[in-house]
Amino acid sequence: MKNTMSHSAECLRKAVPLMVKYNIAVTPANYALWYSYVSGNHPNLNQKLDSALRTYGTCPPALSRDLFEEFLSDKDLELFDSVATEISTVIASVEKGVGQTLNSAIDFSEVLNTCNQELDGFSSNENTEKDILEVVNKLSEESKSMQQTAERFQQQLRAAHKEISSLRSELKESKKAASKDGLTGLNNRKSFDEDLELLCNSHHSILKLYLTFVDIDHFKKFNDDFGHQKGDLVLKVVADRLTKHADQLNAAYRYGGEEFCILSQFKDKREAISYLEKIRIDIEKLALKDNKTGKALRSISASFGLAEYEGEAPEMFIERADQALYKAKESGRNCIIVA
Ligand SMILES: Nc1nc2c(ncn2[C@@H]2O[C@H](COP(=O)(O)OP(=O)(O)OP(=O)(O)O)[C@@H](O)[C@H]2O)c(=O)[nH]1
Protein backbone atom coordinates (compact mmCIF):
# COMPACT_ATOMS: atom_id res chain seq x y z
CA MET A 1 0.00 0.00 0.00
CA LYS A 2 1.31 3.39 -0.95
CA ASN A 3 1.25 5.52 2.13
CA THR A 4 2.37 8.91 0.95
CA MET A 5 0.49 12.06 1.76
CA SER A 6 -0.23 12.78 -1.91
CA HIS A 7 -1.55 9.25 -2.42
CA SER A 8 -3.86 9.66 0.59
CA ALA A 9 -5.06 13.04 -0.61
CA GLU A 10 -5.68 11.54 -4.05
CA CYS A 11 -7.78 8.76 -2.49
CA LEU A 12 -9.85 11.25 -0.49
CA ARG A 13 -10.38 13.28 -3.65
CA LYS A 14 -11.46 10.24 -5.68
CA ALA A 15 -13.81 8.79 -3.04
CA VAL A 16 -16.43 11.56 -3.16
CA PRO A 17 -17.21 11.54 -6.92
CA LEU A 18 -17.64 7.75 -6.74
CA MET A 19 -20.02 8.09 -3.82
CA VAL A 20 -22.01 10.69 -5.74
CA LYS A 21 -22.02 8.52 -8.88
CA TYR A 22 -23.35 5.49 -7.00
CA ASN A 23 -25.76 7.48 -4.86
CA ILE A 24 -24.06 6.65 -1.56
CA ALA A 25 -24.97 8.79 1.46
CA VAL A 26 -21.98 10.93 2.41
CA THR A 27 -21.69 9.76 6.00
CA PRO A 28 -18.30 9.51 7.72
CA ALA A 29 -18.58 5.71 7.82
CA ASN A 30 -19.30 5.56 4.07
CA TYR A 31 -16.52 8.04 3.39
CA ALA A 32 -14.06 5.83 5.27
CA LEU A 33 -15.38 2.78 3.38
CA TRP A 34 -15.00 4.39 -0.03
CA TYR A 35 -11.63 5.86 0.89
CA SER A 36 -10.57 2.30 1.63
CA TYR A 37 -12.07 1.12 -1.68
CA VAL A 38 -10.12 3.71 -3.68
CA SER A 39 -6.89 3.04 -1.82
CA GLY A 40 -7.30 -0.71 -2.53
CA ASN A 41 -6.17 -1.72 0.97
CA HIS A 42 -8.67 -4.57 1.17
CA PRO A 43 -9.01 -6.47 -2.13
CA ASN A 44 -11.93 -8.53 -0.74
CA LEU A 45 -13.79 -5.35 0.16
CA ASN A 46 -13.33 -4.12 -3.42
CA GLN A 47 -14.61 -7.43 -4.79
CA LYS A 48 -17.75 -7.28 -2.66
CA LEU A 49 -18.40 -3.62 -3.45
CA ASP A 50 -17.86 -4.22 -7.19
CA SER A 51 -20.27 -7.12 -7.09
CA ALA A 52 -22.90 -4.97 -5.30
CA LEU A 53 -22.45 -2.20 -7.86
CA ARG A 54 -22.94 -4.70 -10.69
CA THR A 55 -26.06 -6.16 -9.06
CA TYR A 56 -27.76 -3.09 -7.58
CA GLY A 57 -26.00 -0.15 -9.25
CA THR A 58 -25.25 1.08 -5.73
CA CYS A 59 -24.24 -0.30 -2.35
CA PRO A 60 -27.35 -0.63 -0.15
CA PRO A 61 -26.99 0.91 3.35
CA ALA A 62 -27.28 -2.43 5.18
CA LEU A 63 -24.47 -3.87 3.05
CA SER A 64 -22.36 -0.74 3.59
CA ARG A 65 -22.77 -1.22 7.34
CA ASP A 66 -21.80 -4.90 7.08
CA LEU A 67 -18.76 -4.10 4.94
CA PHE A 68 -17.73 -1.32 7.32
CA GLU A 69 -17.91 -3.76 10.25
CA GLU A 70 -16.20 -6.57 8.35
CA PHE A 71 -13.31 -4.71 6.79
CA LEU A 72 -12.63 -1.45 8.56
CA SER A 73 -10.56 -2.06 11.62
CA ASP A 74 -9.75 0.61 14.20
CA LYS A 75 -6.37 0.85 12.45
CA ASP A 76 -8.05 1.79 9.18
CA LEU A 77 -10.15 4.42 10.92
CA GLU A 78 -7.09 5.83 12.65
CA LEU A 79 -5.27 5.98 9.32
CA PHE A 80 -8.25 7.71 7.70
CA ASP A 81 -8.44 10.09 10.65
CA SER A 82 -4.73 10.87 10.49
CA VAL A 83 -4.94 11.48 6.73
CA ALA A 84 -7.77 13.94 7.34
CA THR A 85 -5.67 15.59 10.06
CA GLU A 86 -2.65 15.85 7.79
CA ILE A 87 -4.68 17.33 4.96
CA SER A 88 -6.25 19.74 7.38
CA THR A 89 -2.79 20.83 8.56
CA VAL A 90 -1.56 21.27 4.99
CA ILE A 91 -4.61 23.36 4.15
CA ALA A 92 -4.08 25.48 7.26
CA SER A 93 -0.46 26.18 6.35
CA VAL A 94 -1.31 26.94 2.72
CA GLU A 95 -4.08 29.21 3.93
CA LYS A 96 -1.62 31.03 6.16
CA GLY A 97 0.75 31.38 3.19
CA VAL A 98 -2.00 32.75 1.02
CA GLY A 99 -3.02 35.09 3.82
CA GLN A 100 0.50 36.46 3.87
CA THR A 101 0.54 36.81 0.09
CA LEU A 102 -2.75 38.62 0.32
CA ASN A 103 -1.36 41.03 2.90
CA SER A 104 1.72 41.72 0.80
CA ALA A 105 -0.53 42.27 -2.22
CA ILE A 106 -2.49 44.85 -0.23
CA ASP A 107 0.78 46.48 0.86
CA PHE A 108 1.93 46.47 -2.74
CA SER A 109 -1.28 48.09 -3.91
CA GLU A 110 -1.01 50.80 -1.27
CA VAL A 111 2.55 51.61 -2.26
CA LEU A 112 1.51 51.89 -5.88
CA ASN A 113 -1.41 54.16 -5.03
CA THR A 114 0.88 56.43 -3.08
CA CYS A 115 3.32 56.53 -6.00
CA ASN A 116 0.42 57.31 -8.28
CA GLN A 117 -0.66 60.27 -6.16
CA GLU A 118 2.88 61.59 -6.01
CA LEU A 119 3.27 61.29 -9.73
CA ASP A 120 -0.02 63.15 -10.18
CA GLY A 121 1.57 66.30 -8.87
CA PHE A 122 4.67 65.88 -10.97
CA SER A 123 4.66 68.04 -14.18
CA SER A 124 8.22 68.66 -15.45
CA ASN A 125 8.00 66.32 -18.45
CA GLU A 126 4.45 65.57 -19.62
CA ASN A 127 5.26 62.58 -21.86
CA THR A 128 7.45 60.82 -19.31
CA GLU A 129 4.89 61.48 -16.61
CA LYS A 130 2.09 60.03 -18.73
CA ASP A 131 4.17 56.97 -19.53
CA ILE A 132 5.01 56.39 -15.92
CA LEU A 133 1.39 56.85 -14.87
CA GLU A 134 0.27 54.29 -17.41
CA VAL A 135 2.75 51.76 -16.11
CA VAL A 136 1.83 52.41 -12.51
CA ASN A 137 -1.90 52.18 -13.31
CA LYS A 138 -1.35 48.90 -15.06
CA LEU A 139 0.65 47.55 -12.13
CA SER A 140 -2.03 48.73 -9.75
CA GLU A 141 -4.74 46.96 -11.79
CA GLU A 142 -2.70 43.76 -11.80
CA SER A 143 -2.13 43.97 -8.12
CA LYS A 144 -5.90 44.35 -7.55
CA SER A 145 -6.69 41.32 -9.68
CA MET A 146 -3.97 39.36 -7.84
CA GLN A 147 -5.62 40.39 -4.60
CA GLN A 148 -9.04 39.19 -5.82
CA THR A 149 -7.63 35.84 -6.97
CA ALA A 150 -5.92 35.34 -3.64
CA GLU A 151 -9.13 36.22 -1.79
CA ARG A 152 -11.08 33.70 -3.86
CA PHE A 153 -8.43 31.06 -3.29
CA GLN A 154 -8.46 31.75 0.41
CA GLN A 155 -12.26 31.38 0.52
CA GLN A 156 -12.00 28.02 -1.21
CA LEU A 157 -9.35 26.88 1.24
CA ARG A 158 -11.44 28.00 4.19
CA ALA A 159 -14.39 26.00 2.85
CA ALA A 160 -12.18 22.92 2.39
CA HIS A 161 -10.74 23.38 5.87
CA LYS A 162 -14.25 23.56 7.36
CA GLU A 163 -15.35 20.47 5.47
CA ILE A 164 -12.37 18.44 6.70
CA SER A 165 -12.85 19.63 10.30
CA SER A 166 -16.51 18.63 10.33
CA LEU A 167 -15.66 15.34 8.65
CA ARG A 168 -13.16 14.60 11.40
CA SER A 169 -15.59 15.39 14.20
CA GLU A 170 -18.33 13.34 12.51
CA LEU A 171 -15.90 10.46 12.15
CA LYS A 172 -15.11 10.71 15.85
CA GLU A 173 -18.85 10.60 16.57
CA SER A 174 -19.33 7.54 14.39
CA LYS A 175 -16.43 5.80 16.12
CA LYS A 176 -18.02 6.65 19.45
CA ALA A 177 -21.37 5.31 18.29
CA ALA A 178 -19.70 2.06 17.21
CA SER A 179 -18.54 1.46 20.78
CA LYS A 180 -21.90 2.12 22.49
CA ASP A 181 -24.97 -0.01 22.98
CA GLY A 182 -27.89 1.48 21.04
CA LEU A 183 -30.59 0.84 23.65
CA THR A 184 -28.86 1.78 26.90
CA GLY A 185 -26.00 4.03 25.77
CA LEU A 186 -23.60 1.91 27.80
CA ASN A 187 -20.30 0.67 26.36
CA ASN A 188 -21.08 -2.33 24.20
CA ARG A 189 -19.73 -5.87 24.11
CA LYS A 190 -17.06 -4.95 21.54
CA SER A 191 -15.69 -2.27 23.90
CA PHE A 192 -15.78 -4.75 26.76
CA ASP A 193 -13.75 -7.33 24.82
CA GLU A 194 -11.19 -4.69 23.85
CA ASP A 195 -10.93 -3.18 27.34
CA LEU A 196 -10.70 -6.57 29.05
CA GLU A 197 -7.91 -7.69 26.72
CA LEU A 198 -6.05 -4.44 27.31
CA LEU A 199 -6.46 -4.49 31.09
CA CYS A 200 -5.49 -8.16 31.40
CA ASN A 201 -2.38 -7.63 29.29
CA SER A 202 -1.20 -4.49 31.00
CA HIS A 203 -2.27 -4.93 34.56
CA HIS A 204 0.65 -3.92 36.78
CA SER A 205 -1.21 -1.36 38.82
CA ILE A 206 -1.10 -1.43 42.63
CA LEU A 207 -4.86 -1.77 42.41
CA LYS A 208 -6.40 -5.14 41.60
CA LEU A 209 -8.60 -5.81 38.60
CA TYR A 210 -12.19 -7.03 39.09
CA LEU A 211 -14.87 -8.26 36.76
CA THR A 212 -18.51 -8.31 37.82
CA PHE A 213 -21.46 -9.74 35.95
CA VAL A 214 -24.77 -8.10 36.74
CA ASP A 215 -27.99 -9.85 35.71
CA ILE A 216 -31.53 -8.62 36.26
CA ASP A 217 -33.57 -11.13 38.27
CA HIS A 218 -36.63 -12.83 36.79
CA PHE A 219 -36.47 -10.56 33.80
CA LYS A 220 -38.31 -12.99 31.57
CA LYS A 221 -41.30 -12.81 33.92
CA PHE A 222 -41.15 -9.00 33.83
CA ASN A 223 -41.21 -9.07 30.03
CA ASP A 224 -44.04 -11.59 30.02
CA ASP A 225 -46.14 -9.59 32.49
CA PHE A 226 -45.54 -6.05 31.25
CA GLY A 227 -44.35 -6.43 27.66
CA HIS A 228 -41.03 -6.09 25.90
CA GLN A 229 -41.13 -2.29 25.80
CA LYS A 230 -41.40 -2.01 29.58
CA GLY A 231 -38.62 -4.60 29.72
CA ASP A 232 -36.48 -2.27 27.59
CA LEU A 233 -37.25 0.54 30.02
CA VAL A 234 -35.94 -1.62 32.88
CA LEU A 235 -32.72 -2.24 30.94
CA LYS A 236 -32.33 1.51 30.48
CA VAL A 237 -32.88 2.45 34.11
CA VAL A 238 -30.55 -0.29 35.34
CA ALA A 239 -27.94 0.96 32.83
CA ASP A 240 -28.45 4.48 34.24
CA ARG A 241 -27.67 3.20 37.74
CA LEU A 242 -24.49 1.56 36.49
CA THR A 243 -23.51 4.75 34.66
CA LYS A 244 -24.18 6.80 37.78
CA HIS A 245 -21.56 4.77 39.66
CA ALA A 246 -19.08 4.54 36.79
CA ASP A 247 -15.83 6.52 36.88
CA GLN A 248 -12.29 6.25 35.52
CA LEU A 249 -11.66 3.02 37.46
CA ASN A 250 -15.11 1.49 37.00
CA ALA A 251 -16.46 1.01 33.49
CA ALA A 252 -19.89 -0.50 32.86
CA TYR A 253 -20.92 -2.42 29.74
CA ARG A 254 -23.96 -4.13 28.31
CA TYR A 255 -22.66 -7.64 27.87
CA GLY A 256 -25.73 -8.85 25.99
CA GLY A 257 -29.48 -9.28 26.57
CA GLU A 258 -30.32 -8.49 30.19
CA GLU A 259 -26.74 -9.03 31.33
CA PHE A 260 -24.32 -6.21 32.20
CA CYS A 261 -20.75 -6.24 33.41
CA ILE A 262 -18.35 -3.91 35.17
CA LEU A 263 -14.56 -3.76 34.92
CA SER A 264 -13.21 -2.23 38.11
CA GLN A 265 -9.99 -1.57 39.93
CA PHE A 266 -9.87 -1.60 43.71
CA LYS A 267 -7.40 -2.08 46.54
CA ASP A 268 -9.10 -5.27 47.66
CA LYS A 269 -12.27 -7.38 47.51
CA ARG A 270 -13.80 -5.57 50.47
CA GLU A 271 -13.73 -2.27 48.53
CA ALA A 272 -15.11 -3.98 45.43
CA ILE A 273 -18.01 -5.52 47.34
CA SER A 274 -18.93 -2.28 49.07
CA TYR A 275 -18.99 -0.51 45.66
CA LEU A 276 -21.27 -3.21 44.21
CA GLU A 277 -23.48 -3.18 47.28
CA LYS A 278 -24.31 0.49 46.61
CA ILE A 279 -25.36 -0.37 43.05
CA ARG A 280 -27.38 -3.39 44.21
CA ILE A 281 -29.31 -1.21 46.67
CA ASP A 282 -29.83 1.54 44.07
CA ILE A 283 -31.41 -1.00 41.69
CA GLU A 284 -33.55 -2.48 44.46
CA LYS A 285 -34.84 1.00 45.30
CA LEU A 286 -35.92 1.80 41.74
CA ALA A 287 -39.60 2.65 41.67
CA LEU A 288 -40.78 2.02 38.12
CA LYS A 289 -44.06 3.48 36.98
CA ASP A 290 -46.23 2.99 33.94
CA ASN A 291 -45.98 6.31 32.10
CA LYS A 292 -49.57 6.18 30.87
CA THR A 293 -51.47 4.91 33.92
CA GLY A 294 -49.01 6.16 36.55
CA LYS A 295 -49.39 2.77 38.24
CA ALA A 296 -46.36 1.32 39.99
CA LEU A 297 -44.72 -1.58 38.18
CA ARG A 298 -43.12 -4.47 40.03
CA SER A 299 -39.87 -3.71 41.85
CA ILE A 300 -36.75 -5.22 40.37
CA SER A 301 -33.43 -6.55 41.61
CA ALA A 302 -30.18 -7.84 40.18
CA SER A 303 -27.64 -10.52 41.03
CA PHE A 304 -23.89 -9.93 40.99
CA GLY A 305 -20.99 -12.31 40.31
CA LEU A 306 -17.57 -10.87 41.17
CA ALA A 307 -14.12 -12.23 40.29
CA GLU A 308 -10.67 -10.88 41.10
CA TYR A 309 -8.14 -11.16 38.27
CA GLU A 310 -5.56 -13.87 38.90
CA GLY A 311 -3.42 -13.46 35.81
CA GLU A 312 -5.31 -16.02 33.76
CA ALA A 313 -6.54 -15.73 30.13
CA PRO A 314 -9.46 -13.27 29.72
CA GLU A 315 -11.89 -16.12 28.86
CA MET A 316 -11.05 -17.84 32.14
CA PHE A 317 -11.58 -14.60 34.04
CA ILE A 318 -15.00 -14.24 32.40
CA GLU A 319 -15.82 -17.84 33.20
CA ARG A 320 -15.09 -17.37 36.91
CA ALA A 321 -17.18 -14.20 37.17
CA ASP A 322 -20.00 -15.96 35.30
CA GLN A 323 -19.84 -18.91 37.69
CA ALA A 324 -20.08 -16.49 40.61
CA LEU A 325 -23.18 -14.98 39.02
CA TYR A 326 -24.67 -18.42 38.61
CA LYS A 327 -24.10 -19.05 42.33
CA ALA A 328 -25.75 -15.69 43.15
CA LYS A 329 -28.85 -16.82 41.25
CA GLU A 330 -28.73 -20.17 43.04
CA SER A 331 -28.42 -18.44 46.40
CA GLY A 332 -31.75 -16.68 45.99
CA ARG A 333 -30.77 -13.70 43.75
CA ASN A 334 -30.44 -9.97 44.68
CA CYS A 335 -27.01 -10.61 46.20
CA ILE A 336 -23.26 -10.43 45.45
CA ILE A 337 -21.22 -13.62 45.26
CA VAL A 338 -17.43 -13.62 44.98
CA ALA A 339 -15.71 -16.31 42.89
N1 LIG B 1 -37.12 -6.35 26.84
C1 LIG B 1 -36.00 -6.98 26.53
N2 LIG B 1 -35.81 -8.26 26.94
C2 LIG B 1 -34.66 -8.86 26.63
C3 LIG B 1 -33.63 -8.22 25.91
N3 LIG B 1 -32.60 -9.08 25.78
C4 LIG B 1 -32.96 -10.22 26.41
N4 LIG B 1 -34.19 -10.09 26.94
C5 LIG B 1 -34.99 -11.08 27.70
O1 LIG B 1 -34.35 -11.36 28.92
C6 LIG B 1 -34.89 -12.59 29.39
C7 LIG B 1 -33.82 -13.38 30.12
O2 LIG B 1 -34.44 -14.44 30.72
P1 LIG B 1 -33.69 -15.61 31.46
O3 LIG B 1 -32.28 -15.73 30.96
O4 LIG B 1 -34.56 -16.83 31.38
O5 LIG B 1 -33.54 -15.21 32.92
P2 LIG B 1 -34.46 -14.37 33.89
O6 LIG B 1 -35.89 -14.47 33.57
O7 LIG B 1 -33.90 -13.01 33.94
O8 LIG B 1 -34.26 -15.11 35.26
P3 LIG B 1 -32.98 -15.20 36.15
O9 LIG B 1 -31.81 -14.64 35.40
O10 LIG B 1 -32.82 -16.66 36.41
O11 LIG B 1 -33.28 -14.43 37.38
C8 LIG B 1 -35.45 -13.31 28.18
O12 LIG B 1 -36.86 -13.37 28.29
C9 LIG B 1 -35.07 -12.42 27.00
O13 LIG B 1 -36.07 -12.36 26.00
C10 LIG B 1 -33.87 -6.89 25.46
O14 LIG B 1 -33.04 -6.24 24.79
N5 LIG B 1 -35.06 -6.30 25.79
The ligand as an SDF file (V2000), in Angstrom:
LIG
                    3D

 32 34  0  0  0  0  0  0  0  0999 V2000
  -37.1210   -6.3520   26.8370 N   0  0  0  0  0  0  0  0  0  0  0  0
  -35.9960   -6.9760   26.5280 C   0  0  0  0  0  0  0  0  0  0  0  0
  -35.8120   -8.2580   26.9350 N   0  0  0  0  0  0  0  0  0  0  0  0
  -34.6560   -8.8610   26.6340 C   0  0  0  0  0  0  0  0  0  0  0  0
  -33.6330   -8.2180   25.9050 C   0  0  0  0  0  0  0  0  0  0  0  0
  -32.5970   -9.0840   25.7770 N   0  0  0  0  0  0  0  0  0  0  0  0
  -32.9590  -10.2230   26.4150 C   0  0  0  0  0  0  0  0  0  0  0  0
  -34.1920  -10.0910   26.9440 N   0  0  0  0  0  0  0  0  0  0  0  0
  -34.9900  -11.0830   27.6990 C   0  0  0  0  0  0  0  0  0  0  0  0
  -34.3530  -11.3640   28.9240 O   0  0  0  0  0  0  0  0  0  0  0  0
  -34.8940  -12.5930   29.3890 C   0  0  0  0  0  0  0  0  0  0  0  0
  -33.8210  -13.3810   30.1180 C   0  0  0  0  0  0  0  0  0  0  0  0
  -34.4400  -14.4370   30.7200 O   0  0  0  0  0  0  0  0  0  0  0  0
  -33.6880  -15.6140   31.4570 P   0  0  0  0  0  0  0  0  0  0  0  0
  -32.2830  -15.7330   30.9570 O   0  0  0  0  0  0  0  0  0  0  0  0
  -34.5610  -16.8280   31.3760 O   0  0  0  0  0  0  0  0  0  0  0  0
  -33.5370  -15.2080   32.9180 O   0  0  0  0  0  0  0  0  0  0  0  0
  -34.4610  -14.3700   33.8850 P   0  0  0  0  0  0  0  0  0  0  0  0
  -35.8890  -14.4680   33.5750 O   0  0  0  0  0  0  0  0  0  0  0  0
  -33.8980  -13.0110   33.9410 O   0  0  0  0  0  0  0  0  0  0  0  0
  -34.2570  -15.1130   35.2590 O   0  0  0  0  0  0  0  0  0  0  0  0
  -32.9750  -15.2030   36.1510 P   0  0  0  0  0  0  0  0  0  0  0  0
  -31.8150  -14.6440   35.4010 O   0  0  0  0  0  0  0  0  0  0  0  0
  -32.8230  -16.6600   36.4100 O   0  0  0  0  0  0  0  0  0  0  0  0
  -33.2830  -14.4310   37.3760 O   0  0  0  0  0  0  0  0  0  0  0  0
  -35.4530  -13.3100   28.1750 C   0  0  0  0  0  0  0  0  0  0  0  0
  -36.8560  -13.3720   28.2860 O   0  0  0  0  0  0  0  0  0  0  0  0
  -35.0700  -12.4180   27.0040 C   0  0  0  0  0  0  0  0  0  0  0  0
  -36.0740  -12.3640   26.0040 O   0  0  0  0  0  0  0  0  0  0  0  0
  -33.8750   -6.8880   25.4610 C   0  0  0  0  0  0  0  0  0  0  0  0
  -33.0380   -6.2400   24.7880 O   0  0  0  0  0  0  0  0  0  0  0  0
  -35.0610   -6.2950   25.7860 N   0  0  0  0  0  0  0  0  0  0  0  0
  1  2  1  0
  2  3  2  0
  2 32  1  0
  3  4  1  0
  4  5  2  0
  4  8  1  0
  5  6  1  0
  5 30  1  0
  6  7  2  0
  7  8  1  0
  8  9  1  0
  9 10  1  0
  9 28  1  0
 10 11  1  0
 11 12  1  0
 11 26  1  0
 12 13  1  0
 13 14  1  0
 14 15  2  0
 14 16  1  0
 14 17  1  0
 17 18  1  0
 18 19  2  0
 18 20  1  0
 18 21  1  0
 21 22  1  0
 22 23  2  0
 22 24  1  0
 22 25  1  0
 26 27  1  0
 26 28  1  0
 28 29  1  0
 30 31  2  0
 30 32  1  0
M  END
$$$$
